[in-house]
Amino acid sequence: MRVFCDSCKHAHAILPDIIIPYSSYSLFFILFILGDAGLHTVEQLCEHFDVSEKQFHKWLTLWKSHMEQWLGMLDASETDNATFYRQLFLRDSFSAFSMDFIRLTACSFLQSHRNPVLTRPKNARYRQTSFSPDIFLF
């Protein structure tokens, strides 16, 4: 969905929670692979899903980093990946988690970098605002 902003006069895309900005893979695809990591070897997963081992390890590193940011360093050290994975999927609303994570870190869950900072023109302002939709489809 795209919206037109009355302030800046530009169109902006509203991304659903399953899309990771600037990523070629969906959130649930990555989570599915990471969730199977304890059941299969890295080589088996990468071959089955046609993903490089380098990409898999990037996702795993990012997963651990974001888990630490969300839970805090102490809780993250006491929580294993499988427990955090279950907590993530047993939530009432993934959208609520997603929006809270954006507010906390200024990036989407499993997004590899923060959103760009606008440097030019100097009088322009860039601000990412997350919001709840007015209607719910499900």
JOFENMO-V809911 format. One record per pair of residues at least 24 apart in sequence whose ideal C-beta (glycine too) atoms are under 6 Angstrom apart, sorted by sequence separation. I is the first residue (numbers start at 0). J is the second residue. If there is no record, write none. Layout:
# JOFENMO-V809911
I,J + I,J
This chain:
# JOFENMO-V809911
101,129 + 29,58 + 33,62 + 98,129 + 68,104 + 65,108 + 61,109 + 34,84 + 16,93 + 16,94 + 29,109 + 16,97 + 20,107 + 19,107 + 19,109 + 20,110 + 19,110
